[in-house]
């Protein structure tokens, strides 16, 4: 099963995240975010999968943000980009 544009509120806070791929086997729901490599999860129900993916995405974005700020050094400028 493939979910294209977010029709549920899972990723509305993350602009640009548009593709959630999701498969259902007899035992598990398995999903991943196409735009963010390494963000994948599973759950016994679709709702559990969505919760797990939210957490995985949030952690990945925070880790990437932390690494980028460390690489930039103390004199960086943060600018919000509107999409």
DAKAPE-V437783 format. One record per helix or strand of 2 or more residues. SS is the DSSP state (H for helix, E for strand). FROM is the first residue (numbers start at 1). LEN is the number of residues. Records with the same first field share a line. If there is no record, write none. Layout:
SS=FROM-LEN / FROM-LEN
This chain:
E=2-2 / 20-5 / 29-5 / 40-4
H=46-27
